[in-house]
């Protein structure tokens, strides 16, 4: 399958919802709740695993994890569509903010939150 742009996925997801008459349920509130529920389902696959086990998933488990990640992405794209947010532009802007909050000379090799740096 060819890689599609976010805008192409946005249209496909909008059409998917429209033909099923689901748009009525896709408020930002409902989509954000669905997104967090899917994120919890993703976390369940890693619950109780060691760090090493979490990086060496079976083919079956990896497929299940990929499906949960896809569900999260679907709800995120759908929510961006409903709120008219350019998701890639938002990511780009957030990276700029994070580069300022986490300067390399202060954070390299350290996982502290930006508020915990001198």
C-alpha positions in Angstrom: 0.0 0.0 0.0 1.3 3.4 -0.9 1.9 5.9 1.9 -1.0 8.3 2.1 -0.8 11.9 3.4 -2.6 12.9 6.6 -5.1 14.8 4.4 -5.9 11.7 2.4 -6.4 9.7 5.5 -8.6 12.5 6.9 -10.8 12.3 3.9 -11.0 8.5 4.0 -11.9 8.5 7.7 -14.5 11.2 7.2 -16.1 9.2 4.4 -15.9 6.0 6.5 -17.8 7.8 9.3 -20.3 9.5 6.9 -21.5 6.4 5.2 -22.1 4.7 8.6 -23.8 7.9 9.9 -21.2 8.0 12.7 -20.3 11.7 12.4 -23.0 12.4 14.9 -20.9 10.6 17.5 -17.6 12.1 16.5 -17.5 15.2 18.7 -14.0 16.3 19.9 -15.1 15.1 23.4 -16.1 11.7 22.3 -13.0 11.3 20.0 -10.7 12.3 22.8 -12.3 9.7 25.1 -12.0 7.0 22.4 -8.4 7.9 21.8 -7.5 7.5 25.5 -9.4 4.2 25.7 -7.3 2.9 22.8 -4.1 4.2 24.4 -5.0 2.2 27.5 -5.5 -0.9 25.3 -2.0 -0.3 23.9 -0.5 -0.1 27.4 -2.2 -3.4 28.3 0.1 -5.2 25.8 3.1 -4.1 27.8 1.8 -4.4 31.3 4.0 -6.6 33.4 6.7 -7.0 30.7 10.3 -6.3 31.4 12.1 -3.7 29.3 13.7 -6.4 27.3 10.5 -8.3 26.8 8.7 -5.1 25.6 11.3 -4.7 22.9 11.1 -8.4 21.7 7.4 -9.0 21.0 6.1 -12.0 19.2 4.7 -11.6 15.7 1.2 -12.0 17.0 1.8 -9.5 19.8 3.4 -7.0 17.5 0.4 -7.2 15.1 -1.9 -6.6 18.0 0.2 -3.6 19.1 0.2 -2.2 15.6 -3.6 -2.4 15.5 -3.9 -0.5 18.7 -1.5 2.1 17.4 -3.5 2.4 14.3 -6.7 2.9 16.3 -5.0 5.7 18.2 -3.8 7.3 15.0 -7.3 7.0 13.4 -8.9 8.8 16.4 -6.2 11.4 16.4 -6.6 12.2 12.7 -10.4 12.2 13.0 -10.2 14.6 15.9 -7.8 16.9 14.0 -10.3 16.9 11.2 -13.2 17.9 13.5 -11.1 20.7 15.1 -9.6 21.8 11.7 -6.1 21.3 13.1 -3.2 20.7 10.7 -1.6 17.8 12.6 1.7 17.9 10.8 2.0 21.7 11.4 1.1 21.2 15.0 3.8 18.5 15.4 6.4 20.8 13.7 5.4 23.7 16.0 5.6 21.4 19.1 9.1 20.2 18.1 10.3 23.8 18.0 8.9 24.3 21.5 10.5 21.1 22.7 13.9 22.1 21.3 13.7 25.3 23.4 12.5 23.5 26.5 15.1 20.7 26.2 18.4 22.2 25.0 20.9 19.4 24.2 23.6 20.7 26.5 21.3 20.4 29.5 19.3 17.2 28.7 21.6 14.9 26.8 21.2 11.4 28.3 18.9 12.6 31.0 15.1 12.0 31.3 14.2 14.8 33.7 11.3 17.1 32.9 12.3 20.5 31.7 11.0 22.1 35.0 13.7 20.1 36.9 16.7 21.6 35.1 18.7 24.5 36.5 
